[in-house]
Amino acid sequence: METNVHQAIVVGYDGSAYADRALRWAADESLRTGDPVRLVHVLPPPYDPAAWQVELIDPATRMVELARAETVERSPRLSITAEVIVGDPITVLRELSAESGLIVLGSRGLGGFTGMLAGSVAVAVATHAACSVVLIRRLPEGLSLPVVAGFDESAHALSAVKRALVEAAVRRAPLTVVHAWRPPLPRPRTSEPWRAEEIAEIESAEREVMHSRVDPLAKQYPDVSVGLRLVAGSAGSALIAAAERAQLVVVGHRGRGGFTGLLLGSVGLHLMRHTDCPLMIVRE
């Protein structure tokens, strides 16, 4: 299990509404897990060092301190620090991830985090961070909604299921594990379609694989209600549909089968751009 009470939840913060949502999500996660929150604003290196302190660093410091104070006012038991770091956002967050339990980012941003989900920064952070990354577009409507995990047979997907079980347990929420599979193409020489019973056998085999991999993990969390959902179609569409009624979607950093190239291909980008609920990308 990746979470550790001594590992910080790092929040990339710039004062935007999306960053505020990321901070709220991280604060709630901290109260559930006991992990401290580290609020960080990244500024690029100065072009004019003489004016840098007054024009940028001082206002940025006031911004993060105000955000920290407001968060503590809402959650007095929260352990949270705030700081301003000068550097490249991708490099800074990647370095911080080596000593952190989680990186939490808003889906849009200002300053050092502009276009966080729309551009290359989010892909770079989610791909190269040493810890798991959570991307926030909107906050979930309620904790009664399920946690959703994407599944295939890869080790990364199993790590995602393990983390999703932890997240579901601390939220006292059900877990839905989604596996997308594609029916076979027509036979190459004859172009004859597969018979319905043959398709049913393939689907049954896919379901058996899910049970063989997920059930032993689920037994470790007897208080979590776990449902398995097998979907014929694309992985991106299956997860987007499941995310419409979820409080958190958890996927592996890489995968195969229904989640091949999750962060490097179209499926990962589709999730990052179109999943409204929080998206957690798990690093082993």
SULVEN-V392529 format. One record per residue. N is the residue number from 1. RES is the residue in one letter. SS is DSSP state (~ for helix, > for strand, _ for the rest). PSI is psi in degrees with one decimal (* if undefined). NEAR is the number of other ideal C-beta (glycine too) atoms within 8 Angstrom. Layout:
n = (N N)
res = (RES RES)
ss = (SS SS)
psi = (PSI PSI)
near = (NEAR NEAR)
This chain:
n = (1 2 3 4 5 6 7 8 9 10 11 12 13 14 15 16 17 18 19 20 21 22 23 24 25 26 27 28 29 30 31 32 33 34 35 36 37 38 39 40 41 42 43 44 45 46 47 48 49 50 51 52 53 54 55 56 57 58 59 60 61 62 63 64 65 66 67 68 69 70 71 72 73 74 75 76 77 78 79 80 81 82 83 84 85 86 87 88 89 90 91 92 93 94 95 96 97 98 99 100 101 102 103 104 105 106 107 108 109 110 111 112 113 114 115 116 117 118 119 120 121 122 123 124 125 126 127 128 129 130 131 132 133 134 135 136 137 138 139 140 141 142 143 144 145 146 147 148 149 150 151 152 153 154 155 156 157 158 159 160 161 162 163 164 165 166 167 168 169 170 171 172 173 174 175 176 177 178 179 180 181 182 183 184 185 186 187 188 189 190 191 192 193 194 195 196 197 198 199 200 201 202 203 204 205 206 207 208 209 210 211 212 213 214 215 216 217 218 219 220 221 222 223 224 225 226 227 228 229 230 231 232 233 234 235 236 237 238 239 240 241 242 243 244 245 246 247 248 249 250 251 252 253 254 255 256 257 258 259 260 261 262 263 264 265 266 267 268 269 270 271 272 273 274 275 276 277 278 279 280 281 282 283 284)
res = (M E T N V H Q A I V V G Y D G S A Y A D R A L R W A A D E S L R T G D P V R L V H V L P P P Y D P A A W Q V E L I D P A T R M V E L A R A E T V E R S P R L S I T A E V I V G D P I T V L R E L S A E S G L I V L G S R G L G G F T G M L A G S V A V A V A T H A A C S V V L I R R L P E G L S L P V V A G F D E S A H A L S A V K R A L V E A A V R R A P L T V V H A W R P P L P R P R T S E P W R A E E I A E I E S A E R E V M H S R V D P L A K Q Y P D V S V G L R L V A G S A G S A L I A A A E R A Q L V V V G H R G R G G F T G L L L G S V G L H L M R H T D C P L M I V R E)
ss = (_ _ _ _ _ _ _ > > > > > _ _ _ _ ~ ~ ~ ~ ~ ~ ~ ~ ~ ~ ~ ~ ~ ~ ~ ~ ~ _ _ _ > > > > > > > _ _ _ _ _ ~ ~ ~ ~ ~ ~ ~ ~ ~ ~ ~ ~ ~ ~ ~ ~ ~ ~ ~ ~ ~ ~ ~ ~ ~ ~ _ _ _ _ _ > > > > > > > _ _ ~ ~ ~ ~ ~ ~ ~ ~ ~ _ _ > > > > > > > _ _ _ _ ~ ~ ~ _ _ _ _ _ _ ~ ~ ~ ~ ~ ~ ~ ~ ~ _ _ _ > > > > > _ _ _ _ _ _ _ _ _ > > > > > _ _ _ _ ~ ~ ~ ~ ~ ~ ~ ~ ~ ~ ~ ~ ~ ~ ~ ~ ~ _ _ _ > > > > > > > _ _ _ _ _ _ _ _ _ _ _ _ _ _ ~ ~ ~ ~ ~ ~ ~ ~ ~ ~ ~ ~ ~ ~ ~ ~ ~ ~ ~ ~ ~ ~ ~ _ _ _ _ _ _ _ > > > > > > > _ _ ~ ~ ~ ~ ~ ~ ~ ~ ~ _ _ > > > > > > > _ _ _ _ ~ ~ ~ _ _ _ _ _ _ ~ ~ ~ ~ ~ ~ ~ ~ ~ _ _ _ _ > > > > _ _)
psi = (134.6 -31.5 146.2 136.5 -16.7 0.4 133.6 152.1 108.8 128.2 118.4 117.0 137.2 6.9 -3.9 166.2 -36.5 -39.0 -36.4 -39.2 -40.7 -40.3 -42.1 -42.3 -44.6 -38.5 -43.8 -41.3 -40.2 -42.2 -30.1 -38.3 -21.2 0.0 134.8 156.5 134.7 105.5 122.4 131.1 130.9 127.6 138.9 159.0 147.1 143.4 -29.9 87.1 -30.1 -36.8 -4.7 -46.3 -48.5 -41.7 -29.0 -51.3 -45.4 -48.4 -38.7 -39.8 -43.6 -38.0 -49.4 -32.1 -37.7 -43.8 -40.9 -45.5 -42.3 -35.8 -41.7 -35.9 -38.7 -33.5 83.3 -25.3 -4.4 138.4 112.7 137.0 161.2 141.7 158.7 130.3 133.8 125.9 -174.2 129.3 -44.2 -46.5 -44.9 -48.3 -36.6 -41.6 -41.4 -31.5 -24.7 -21.5 17.9 162.7 -22.5 141.3 128.8 126.6 146.2 159.5 -18.2 164.7 -178.3 168.1 -126.1 -6.7 27.8 133.9 36.9 -41.3 -24.7 -23.6 -157.1 -20.0 -46.7 -44.6 -43.8 -44.0 -47.4 -31.1 -38.0 -5.2 145.8 -13.7 178.8 154.6 136.2 129.9 127.0 121.5 -52.9 154.5 147.5 151.4 -21.8 155.9 -0.4 -16.3 153.5 159.6 140.9 134.7 136.4 136.2 137.8 -164.6 6.0 158.6 -35.0 -39.7 -38.1 -36.5 -37.9 -41.3 -42.4 -46.5 -37.6 -36.6 -41.3 -46.5 -39.4 -38.5 -45.6 -22.5 -10.3 44.2 157.2 161.0 131.6 121.2 122.6 128.3 122.4 135.1 150.7 125.3 147.3 150.2 162.5 153.0 134.0 -35.7 -41.4 -17.0 17.1 136.4 156.4 144.0 156.0 -38.5 -30.5 -41.4 -40.9 -37.0 -40.8 -43.5 -40.6 -38.8 -39.7 -40.2 -39.7 -38.1 -43.5 -49.4 -41.1 -29.7 -38.3 -39.3 -45.0 -33.2 -41.8 -30.9 -22.9 -11.1 70.9 -20.3 -7.2 124.1 116.5 125.1 138.6 129.5 115.1 122.9 128.4 112.8 -160.5 148.6 -40.9 -46.8 -38.9 -43.2 -36.8 -42.3 -43.7 -32.1 -19.0 -27.1 58.4 157.3 -13.8 135.5 129.3 125.7 158.9 159.6 -34.5 168.7 -175.5 177.5 -122.1 -11.6 30.9 135.6 41.4 -45.9 -11.5 -12.2 -162.2 -29.0 -48.1 -44.2 -37.3 -44.0 -45.4 -32.3 -24.9 -3.4 114.8 -33.8 163.1 138.3 119.6 124.6 113.3 129.2 132.5 *)
near = (5 11 10 7 7 3 12 11 15 13 14 19 15 12 10 11 6 13 16 11 13 16 15 10 13 14 14 8 12 15 9 8 9 5 14 9 16 13 15 16 17 16 13 8 5 9 3 6 5 4 7 10 7 6 7 9 11 9 8 11 9 8 11 15 9 8 14 12 8 8 15 10 7 6 9 5 4 11 6 13 9 11 9 11 9 9 10 7 12 10 8 12 16 13 7 12 14 8 6 14 11 16 15 15 18 18 9 10 15 8 10 11 16 9 8 16 12 7 9 5 11 13 12 10 16 14 9 7 13 7 13 13 15 15 15 14 13 7 8 11 5 6 8 4 11 12 16 16 15 18 14 13 7 12 7 13 15 11 14 16 15 10 15 16 15 11 13 15 10 8 11 7 13 10 16 14 15 13 14 14 12 8 7 7 3 9 7 6 4 6 6 6 4 10 6 5 6 8 11 8 8 12 11 8 8 11 10 8 9 13 9 8 12 13 8 8 12 11 7 7 12 5 5 12 5 12 9 11 10 10 10 8 7 9 10 10 9 14 16 12 8 13 13 7 6 14 13 14 17 14 16 17 12 10 15 8 9 14 16 10 9 17 11 7 9 6 13 13 9 10 15 13 8 7 12 7 13 13 14 15 14 14 11 7)
